[in-house]
Amino acid sequence: MFQQNSFYPQVDSTNPDADSPFSHHSSSSSSIYPSVETENLIREEPNATEAMENVLVTVPGAILHLIEKESSVHLASGNLTISSLGEGDKVVAVLARVGDKVQWPLAKDVAAVKLDESHYFFTLQVPQKQAENGFEVLNYGLTVAAKGQEKVLRELDGVLEKYSFLSKEKVKGVSGWEVLDGSVTTETSPEELKSEEKREVIEERSGAYWTTLAPNVEDYSGRFARWIAAGSGHVIRGILWAGDVTVERLKWGNDFMKKRLEPGSQSQISPQALENMKRVKKLTKMSEKVATGVLSGVVKVSGFFTSSVVNSKPGKKFFSLLPGEIVLATMDGFSKLYYFIIAVLGIWHSLLFICFWLCNVQIRWWML
């Protein structure tokens, strides 16, 4: 069943100005947006449904890191929630978030790699015109306190299989190396993370884990990006992942973890990590805009589109790229939807300004 989640702004569907002499819309179409004449509507389906958020899976005890070679950055801790946005059985976007700080889209060109029961990483290619290859890569490391969560983790795998490119890989030759000992988080429950002391230890160990594996993750993301760019169709899972970690890196990782676990230790954030953190924030804001746009009715999968929007330059471009039922299969599609929503909001804000201006003019004329 679809359910509205309070993470996103709620849209009040009532209109306190419904009885205003300057309001020309029918009582059955109250909206926070300017009303338009019925001739200016394009009907796609006879029965429009309300856009809703459907929570697909919630995984407690999640820790998210931005994977970096020098020192991975802790981004958020809390519940991992994956939700779909859409109308009825039509999905517009699927978003993952950890806590209330970091959010990102899932798509078929977003790689989700499961290394063991408590470690996943995500490779996202965010479209960016200024970038050398036309996109920027972000790698997120997800650590889960897996004890007692076997059922929900199977549900998570099912969701990732359906809405992203999921592969299950192994890290090889790391037996006896404490920094990559996955049993620590596998044997930790979400309830234990409620202890601040325990949570901080797990967060630091997770940071060291992802930092040690950063070269392997970056190698994977580079291969995955080349495969996507080649457009060669289905890839055989397993050929992109090089699971061997060098002894030098393992030694470095063990030392790095010990330093991170020392009382009062502080890790340095590299300039590159700072730039990537800005991209993380930008992607989160993009995701929030898309969610708000869908849930507030800016994007309609069924029902009505105003012809002023459909016939606008951004509207024509968007609907030519995603005709008919809107299903976001790629990060590029997600990016196009974001910019379309921004453009539509711009159009509606302009219409709203004009309406207020006309009302003001009518009031001044009436007073004369």
C-alpha positions in Angstrom: 0.0 0.0 0.0 1.2 3.5 -0.8 1.9 5.7 2.1 3.0 9.3 2.5 6.3 9.7 4.4 6.9 12.8 6.5 10.5 13.1 5.2 9.1 15.2 2.3 7.1 18.5 2.6 3.4 17.9 2.9 1.2 19.6 0.3 -2.0 21.1 1.6 -4.6 20.4 -1.0 -7.1 22.8 0.4 -7.6 26.4 -0.9 -8.6 29.0 1.7 -9.3 31.5 -1.2 -11.8 29.3 -2.9 -14.6 31.8 -2.4 -12.5 34.8 -3.6 -14.2 36.9 -6.3 -10.9 36.7 -8.2 -10.8 32.9 -8.2 -12.2 31.2 -11.4 -11.5 27.6 -10.8 -14.1 25.0 -9.8 -14.5 23.8 -6.3 -13.4 20.3 -7.3 -9.9 21.3 -8.2 -8.4 23.2 -5.2 -4.7 23.7 -5.5 -1.8 25.7 -4.2 -0.9 26.5 -7.8 -2.6 29.0 -10.1 -5.8 27.7 -11.8 -5.9 27.4 -15.6 -8.9 27.2 -18.0 -10.1 23.7 -18.9 -9.1 24.5 -22.6 -5.5 24.6 -21.4 -5.5 21.0 -20.1 -4.4 17.8 -21.8 -6.1 14.8 -20.4 -4.0 11.6 -20.5 -6.2 9.3 -18.5 -9.8 9.5 -17.3 -9.0 8.6 -13.7 -6.1 10.6 -12.3 -4.6 9.2 -9.0 -2.7 11.0 -6.3 1.1 10.6 -6.3 2.3 8.8 -3.2 5.5 7.4 -1.7 5.7 3.7 -1.2 8.3 2.5 1.3 9.8 -0.6 -0.3 12.2 -1.6 2.5 13.6 -0.2 5.8 16.8 -1.5 7.2 17.7 -0.3 10.7 21.4 0.1 11.8 22.8 1.5 8.6 26.1 3.6 8.4 27.0 5.4 5.1 30.4 6.5 4.0 31.7 8.4 1.0 34.5 6.1 -0.1 37.8 7.9 -0.5 41.4 6.5 -0.9 43.0 8.7 1.8 40.1 8.7 4.3 36.5 7.8 3.7 34.0 10.3 5.1 31.2 9.4 7.4 28.0 10.8 5.9 25.1 9.5 7.9 23.8 6.8 10.3 20.3 5.6 10.9 17.7 3.7 9.0 18.2 2.9 5.3 14.9 3.5 3.6 14.2 2.8 -0.1 11.0 4.3 -1.5 9.3 4.5 -4.8 7.5 7.6 -6.0 4.6 7.3 -8.4 0.9 6.8 -9.0 -0.7 3.5 -8.6 1.6 0.9 -10.2 3.5 3.5 -12.2 6.9 4.4 -10.7 8.5 7.7 -11.5 11.6 7.4 -9.3 13.1 5.2 -6.6 15.1 6.9 -3.9 17.4 5.5 -1.1 18.2 7.5 2.0 20.1 7.0 5.2 18.6 8.9 8.2 17.5 12.3 7.1 20.8 13.6 5.7 21.8 11.8 2.5 19.6 10.6 -0.3 20.3 9.3 -3.8 18.3 7.8 -6.7 18.4 4.1 -7.8 18.4 3.2 -11.4 19.6 0.4 -13.7 22.9 2.2 -14.3 23.5 2.6 -10.5 25.7 -0.3 -9.4 24.9 -1.9 -6.1 27.6 -4.4 -5.0 27.1 -6.7 -2.0 30.4 -7.9 -0.5 29.0 -9.7 2.5 26.0 -9.7 4.8 26.8 -6.3 6.2 28.7 -4.4 3.4 27.3 -2.9 0.2 28.7 -0.2 -2.0 26.9 2.0 -4.6 28.5 3.5 -7.7 26.7 6.5 -9.1 27.5 8.4 -12.3 26.0 11.8 -11.8 25.6 13.6 -15.2 27.7 16.8 -15.2 28.3 18.8 -18.4 31.5 20.3 -17.0 33.1 17.0 -16.2 35.6 15.5 -18.6 33.5 12.4 -19.4 30.1 14.1 -18.9 29.6 12.7 -15.5 31.0 12.6 -11.9 31.4 9.4 -10.0 30.4 9.0 -6.3 31.0 5.8 -4.4 28.9 5.2 -1.3 29.9 2.5 1.2 27.0 1.1 3.2 27.6 -0.8 6.5 24.7 -2.6 8.2 24.5 -4.0 11.7 23.3 -7.3 10.3 22.6 -9.4 13.5 19.0 -10.5 13.5 18.2 -8.8 10.2 18.5 -11.8 7.8 14.9 -11.4 6.6 15.0 -7.6 5.9 18.4 -8.0 4.2 16.9 -10.5 1.8 14.2 -7.9 1.1 16.8 -5.3 0.5 18.6 -7.6 -2.0 15.3 -8.1 -3.8 14.7 -4.3 -4.1 18.2 -3.6 -5.3 17.9 -6.4 -7.8 14.7 -4.9 -9.2 15.7 -1.2 -9.2 19.5 -1.1 -9.7 22.3 -3.2 -11.1 23.0 -5.6 -8.2 25.9 -8.0 -8.1 27.3 -10.1 -5.3 31.1 -10.2 -5.0 33.7 -11.4 -2.5 36.9 -9.8 -1.1 39.6 -12.3 -1.5 42.7 -13.2 0.5 41.9 -11.0 3.6 41.6 -13.7 6.2 43.4 -12.7 9.4 43.4 -9.0 8.5 41.4 -7.1 11.2 40.5 -4.1 9.1 38.5 -6.2 6.7 37.0 -8.5 9.3 33.3 -8.4 8.4 32.3 -10.4 11.4 32.3 -7.4 13.7 29.3 -5.7 12.0 27.7 -9.1 11.1 27.6 -9.8 14.9 26.3 -6.4 15.8 22.6 -5.6 16.1 20.8 -2.3 15.4 19.9 -2.2 19.0 23.5 -2.2 20.0 24.2 0.9 17.9 21.9 2.9 20.1 24.9 3.0 22.5 26.9 6.1 21.4 30.2 4.5 22.3 29.5 1.3 20.3 28.2 3.3 17.3 31.3 5.5 17.2 33.5 2.4 17.2 31.5 0.8 14.4 31.5 4.0 12.4 35.3 4.3 12.7 35.9 0.6 11.8 33.5 1.0 8.8 35.4 4.1 7.7 38.7 2.1 7.8 37.1 -0.8 5.9 35.9 1.4 3.0 39.2 3.4 2.9 41.2 0.1 2.6 38.9 -1.1 -0.2 38.8 2.3 -1.9 41.3 1.3 -4.8 39.2 -1.8 -5.6 35.9 0.2 -5.5 37.4 2.9 -7.7 38.7 0.3 -10.1 35.2 -1.3 -10.3 33.5 2.1 -10.8 35.8 2.9 -13.7 35.1 -0.4 -15.4 31.4 -0.1 -14.8 31.5 3.4 -16.3 33.2 2.2 -19.4 30.7 -0.6 -19.8 27.8 1.9 -19.5 29.4 4.2 -22.0 29.9 1.4 -24.4 26.2 0.5 -24.3 27.1 -3.2 -24.9 23.9 -4.5 -23.2 24.0 -7.1 -20.4 27.3 -7.6 -18.6 28.4 -10.9 -16.9 28.4 -10.1 -13.2 31.8 -10.8 -11.6 34.0 -9.6 -14.5 34.1 -6.0 -13.2 35.2 -6.7 -9.7 38.8 -7.4 -8.8 38.5 -8.7 -5.2 42.2 -9.1 -4.4 43.6 -6.6 -2.0 47.4 -6.1 -2.0 49.3 -6.9 1.2 50.7 -3.3 1.2 47.1 -2.0 1.3 46.1 -4.4 4.0 49.0 -3.3 6.2 48.2 0.3 5.5 44.5 -0.3 6.3 45.3 -2.0 9.6 47.5 0.9 10.7 44.9 3.4 9.5 42.2 1.7 11.6 44.3 1.6 14.7 44.9 5.4 14.4 41.2 6.0 13.8 40.3 4.1 16.9 42.7 6.0 19.1 40.9 8.4 21.6 40.8 12.0 20.2 42.1 11.0 16.8 41.0 13.2 13.8 41.2 12.3 10.2 42.2 14.8 7.5 39.7 15.4 4.6 41.4 15.8 1.3 40.4 18.6 -1.2 39.0 15.9 -3.5 36.9 14.5 -0.7 35.6 18.0 0.0 34.6 18.4 -3.6 32.8 15.0 -3.5 31.0 16.0 -0.4 29.6 19.0 -2.2 28.4 16.6 -4.9 26.8 14.4 -2.3 24.8 17.4 -1.0 23.9 18.4 -4.5 22.6 15.0 -5.3 20.6 14.9 -2.1 19.0 18.2 -2.9 18.2 17.0 -6.4 16.5 13.9 -5.0 14.5 16.0 -2.6 13.4 18.3 -5.4 12.3 15.4 -7.5 10.4 13.8 -4.6 8.7 17.1 -3.7 7.9 17.7 -7.4 6.3 14.3 -7.9 4.4 14.3 -4.6 3.1 17.9 -5.0 1.8 17.2 -8.6 4.4 19.1 -10.6 5.0 15.8 -12.5 1.9 13.8 -13.3 2.2 10.2 -14.5 -1.5 10.2 -15.2 -4.3 12.8 -15.3 -3.6 16.3 -16.4 -0.7 18.4 -17.8 -1.2 22.1 -18.5 -0.6 22.7 -22.2 1.6 25.7 -21.2 3.9 23.2 -19.5 3.8 20.6 -22.2 4.3 23.1 -25.0 7.1 24.9 -23.2 10.7 24.3 -24.4 11.7 22.2 -21.3 8.3 20.4 -21.5 8.7 19.4 -25.1 12.3 18.2 -24.5 11.3 16.2 -21.5 8.3 14.4 -23.0 10.2 13.7 -26.2 12.8 11.9 -24.1 10.3 10.1 -21.9 7.1 9.6 -23.9 4.1 7.9 -22.4 4.5 6.3 -19.0 7.4 7.8 -17.1 9.9 5.2 -15.8 13.3 6.4 -14.8 15.8 3.7 -15.9 19.0 5.7 -15.8 20.7 8.5 -13.9 20.6 10.6 -17.0 16.8 10.2 -17.0 16.7 11.2 -13.3 18.8 14.3 -14.1 16.5 15.3 -16.9 13.4 14.9 -14.6 15.1 17.1 -12.0 15.8 19.9 -14.5 12.3 19.5 -15.9 10.8 20.0 -12.4 12.9 23.1 -11.9 11.7 24.5 -15.2 8.1 23.7 -14.4 8.4 25.3 -11.0 9.8 28.4 -12.7 6.8 28.5 -15.1 4.3 28.1 -12.3 6.0 30.7 -10.1 5.8 33.1 -13.0 2.1 32.3 -13.4 1.5 32.7 -9.7 3.2 36.2 -9.8 1.0 37.2 -12.8 -2.1 36.1 -10.9 -1.2 38.1 -7.8 -0.4 41.1 -10.0 -3.7 40.9 -11.9 -5.6 40.5 -8.6 -3.8 43.6 -7.2 -4.6 45.5 -10.4 -8.3 44.5 -10.1 -8.4 45.6 -6.4 -6.9 48.9 -7.2 -9.3 49.5 -10.1 -12.3 48.5 -7.9 -11.2 51.0 -5.2 -11.1 53.8 -7.7 
